[in-house]
Amino acid sequence: MRVGVHLPQFREAVSGAQVADAARAAEAAGLHDVWVSDHLILPTGSTRPPERFHDPLTVLTWAAACTSRVGLGTSVLVAPYRAPAALARSLATLDALSGGRVIAGVGSGWMEAEFAALGARFRQRGARTDEAIAVCRALWRGEDRFAGRFTRFEGMGLQPGPARPGGPPVWVGGNTDAGIARAARVGDAWHTTLSDPDRLRERLAALDAALDREGRSRDGFTVSVRARVDPAAAAALVPALRELGVDHLLVDLPRFEQRFAEQAAELAAIAAA
């Protein structure tokens, strides 16, 4: 099972040096990838999600600049918060400059107050997420035209493109039927925050049914689970996840600590086992 770790991006106050040290520690330990989450503007005093939150793509770029191998994932970017072409450009640039290390986790979002503060359409979020993924795919393939419900262009392109032909893999987040259907329809992976094996088993059955409707299977498709656990709890969770066919575990440590490098090494040992 591949294992990644969330960077210290929210909750606690961290410096640029601490973020860079964490990214380097994860790479040195042999972890597969490092991750960030996405919130842009939050209610004053919010605790869930926490009010303190660095911009995801800035943090991931910071991490990319001080590493050379580790993957760079978003868990997940809320696609309707951004113009689709701008989203495609940001991810393509990061992929190009990092040598093809981006994992483009995307989702439709859930916080209505944040949508309102950003001037985004909450009730159109599903349709706008679908279109954003389609626009990204088209531009990453080098296409110069697109005609959708919200986005239209002709004779417009994106150069330079991403490092990899066709662009980064798209990991679709969301635990609802709609999110699972989107992952099965247009995703390279389903990225879920459900780590309880019983709840996950039911949602995986829904995923398998959705993939079957699309003429697909889990062959060549990734199932990724994000869990807020410490290394010991991650080790205890992994056997059940393996039994369910989970391919990737993203560990969101309950608290960023000075012993991050030690925790990264413990997580890498879980992956190796």
C-alpha positions in Angstrom: 0.0 0.0 0.0 1.3 3.5 -0.9 1.4 5.9 2.0 1.5 9.7 2.0 1.4 12.4 4.7 -0.3 15.7 5.0 2.0 18.7 5.3 1.7 21.1 8.2 -0.6 23.6 6.3 -3.4 24.3 8.8 -4.3 24.4 12.6 -0.9 25.2 14.1 1.3 28.2 13.2 4.2 27.0 11.0 7.1 28.8 9.3 8.2 28.3 5.7 11.3 26.5 7.1 9.1 24.0 9.0 7.0 23.3 5.9 10.1 22.7 3.8 11.7 20.5 6.6 8.5 18.4 6.7 8.5 17.9 2.9 12.2 16.9 2.9 11.6 14.6 5.8 8.7 12.8 4.1 10.9 12.4 0.9 13.9 11.2 2.9 11.8 8.7 4.8 10.6 7.2 1.5 6.9 8.2 1.7 5.2 8.3 -1.6 3.6 11.7 -1.5 2.9 14.9 0.5 -0.5 16.6 0.6 -2.4 19.8 1.2 -6.1 20.7 1.7 -8.2 23.5 0.3 -10.0 26.3 2.0 -9.6 29.9 0.9 -11.7 32.0 3.3 -13.3 30.8 6.5 -15.6 32.1 9.2 -13.9 34.0 12.0 -13.3 31.6 14.9 -13.9 28.5 12.8 -12.5 25.3 14.4 -13.7 22.8 11.9 -12.2 23.5 9.5 -9.6 25.5 11.5 -9.5 29.2 10.9 -5.7 29.1 10.3 -5.1 27.8 6.8 -2.3 28.5 4.3 -3.1 28.5 0.5 -2.8 25.0 -0.8 -1.1 25.5 -4.1 1.4 28.0 -2.6 2.3 25.4 0.1 2.6 22.6 -2.5 4.8 24.8 -4.7 7.0 25.5 -1.7 7.3 21.8 -1.0 8.0 21.0 -4.7 10.9 23.5 -4.7 12.8 21.7 -1.9 12.2 18.1 -3.0 12.9 16.1 -6.1 11.0 12.8 -5.9 8.0 12.8 -3.6 4.5 13.2 -5.2 2.5 16.4 -4.6 -1.2 15.9 -4.0 -4.3 18.1 -3.3 -6.9 16.6 -0.9 -8.9 18.1 -2.5 -9.0 21.3 -4.5 -12.6 22.7 -4.6 -12.9 23.0 -8.3 -15.9 25.5 -8.4 -13.8 28.0 -6.4 -11.6 28.7 -9.4 -12.0 29.5 -13.1 -11.4 26.2 -14.9 -8.7 27.5 -17.1 -6.9 29.0 -14.2 -7.1 25.7 -12.3 -5.7 23.9 -15.4 -2.9 26.4 -15.7 -1.8 26.2 -12.0 -1.7 22.5 -11.9 0.0 22.2 -15.3 2.7 24.7 -14.2 3.3 22.8 -10.9 3.5 19.5 -12.8 5.9 20.9 -15.3 8.2 22.5 -12.8 8.2 19.5 -10.5 9.0 17.0 -13.2 5.5 15.4 -13.3 4.8 14.8 -9.6 1.3 16.3 -9.2 -1.7 14.3 -8.1 -4.7 16.5 -8.9 -7.3 15.7 -6.2 -10.5 17.7 -6.9 -14.0 17.8 -5.4 -17.1 19.9 -5.5 -17.0 21.4 -1.9 -19.5 21.6 0.9 -19.2 24.9 2.8 -22.0 27.1 1.6 -20.7 30.2 3.5 -17.3 29.9 1.8 -19.0 29.6 -1.7 -20.9 32.8 -0.9 -17.8 34.7 0.3 -16.0 33.7 -3.0 -18.9 34.6 -5.2 -19.2 31.0 -6.3 -22.5 29.2 -7.1 -23.1 26.6 -4.4 -26.1 25.0 -6.1 -24.1 24.6 -9.4 -21.1 23.0 -7.7 -21.5 19.5 -9.1 -22.0 20.7 -12.7 -19.1 23.2 -12.4 -16.8 20.5 -11.0 -17.6 18.2 -13.9 -16.9 21.0 -16.4 -13.7 22.0 -14.6 -12.3 18.5 -14.9 -13.3 18.4 -18.6 -11.6 21.8 -19.3 -8.4 20.7 -17.5 -8.3 17.4 -19.4 -8.8 19.2 -22.7 -6.2 21.9 -22.1 -3.7 19.3 -20.8 -4.2 17.3 -24.0 -3.3 20.4 -26.0 -6.8 21.1 -27.3 -7.5 24.7 -28.2 -11.2 24.7 -28.1 -13.9 23.8 -25.6 -17.7 24.3 -25.5 -19.5 23.6 -22.2 -22.3 25.0 -20.1 -20.1 27.6 -18.3 -16.9 27.7 -20.4 -16.3 28.3 -24.0 -13.2 29.1 -26.0 -11.7 28.6 -29.4 -8.2 29.2 -30.7 -6.9 29.4 -27.1 -4.3 27.1 -25.6 -2.2 26.3 -22.6 1.6 26.4 -23.1 3.7 25.1 -21.6 1.6 22.1 -20.7 2.1 19.6 -17.9 5.2 17.3 -17.8 3.1 14.3 -18.5 1.1 13.8 -21.7 -2.6 14.3 -20.8 -1.7 15.9 -17.5 -1.7 14.8 -13.9 -3.9 12.0 -12.7 -7.3 13.3 -11.4 -8.3 11.9 -8.0 -12.0 12.7 -7.3 -13.0 13.3 -3.8 -16.5 13.0 -2.2 -18.3 10.4 -0.2 -21.8 10.9 -1.6 -23.3 9.0 -4.4 -22.7 12.0 -6.7 -19.0 12.1 -5.8 -18.6 8.4 -6.3 -20.4 8.6 -9.6 -18.1 11.4 -10.7 -15.0 9.4 -9.7 -16.2 6.4 -11.7 -17.1 8.5 -14.7 -14.1 10.8 -15.1 -11.6 10.1 -12.4 -8.4 8.1 -12.2 -9.1 7.5 -8.5 -11.6 7.9 -5.7 -10.2 9.8 -2.7 -12.3 9.4 0.4 -12.2 10.6 4.0 -14.0 7.5 5.2 -11.6 5.3 7.0 -13.9 3.3 9.2 -13.9 -0.2 7.5 -17.6 -0.8 7.9 -18.6 2.6 6.4 -16.0 2.3 3.8 -17.1 -1.2 2.7 -20.6 0.1 1.9 -19.2 3.0 -0.1 -16.8 0.7 -2.0 -19.8 -1.4 -3.0 -21.3 1.8 -4.4 -18.1 2.6 -6.2 -17.9 -0.9 -7.7 -21.4 -0.5 -9.0 -20.7 2.9 -10.4 -17.6 1.7 -12.2 -19.5 -1.2 -13.6 -22.1 1.2 -15.0 -19.3 3.1 -16.8 -17.8 -0.2 -18.2 -14.8 0.1 -15.8 -13.4 -1.8 -12.9 -10.8 -1.2 -10.1 -8.1 -2.4 -12.5 -6.0 0.6 -13.2 -8.2 2.7 -10.8 -6.9 3.9 -7.4 -8.8 3.9 -4.1 -7.3 6.3 -1.7 -8.3 6.8 1.9 -7.5 9.9 4.0 -7.4 9.2 7.8 -6.6 11.6 10.7 -4.5 9.2 12.7 -1.1 8.9 14.3 1.4 6.3 13.0 0.4 3.7 15.5 -3.3 4.0 14.6 -2.4 4.0 10.9 -0.5 0.7 11.4 -3.6 -0.8 13.1 -5.8 0.4 10.3 -3.8 -0.8 7.3 -4.7 -4.5 7.4 -8.4 -3.8 7.2 -7.8 -1.3 4.4 -5.7 -3.8 2.5 -8.5 -6.4 2.8 -10.9 -3.9 1.2 -8.6 -3.3 -1.7 -7.4 0.2 -0.8 -4.4 1.2 -2.7 -3.3 4.4 -1.0 -3.4 5.9 2.5 -3.0 9.6 3.2 -2.2 10.1 6.9 -3.4 13.5 8.3 -1.5 13.6 11.6 -3.7 14.9 14.5 -1.2 17.5 15.3 2.0 18.8 13.7 4.9 18.2 16.0 8.6 18.7 16.0 9.0 15.0 15.7 7.5 15.0 12.2 10.6 13.4 10.7 10.3 10.5 13.2 6.6 10.1 12.4 7.3 10.1 8.7 9.8 7.3 9.1 7.2 5.3 11.1 4.7 5.8 8.3 7.2 4.7 5.7 7.9 1.5 7.6 4.1 0.8 7.4 4.2 1.2 3.7 7.3 -1.0 3.4 5.6 -3.7 5.5 
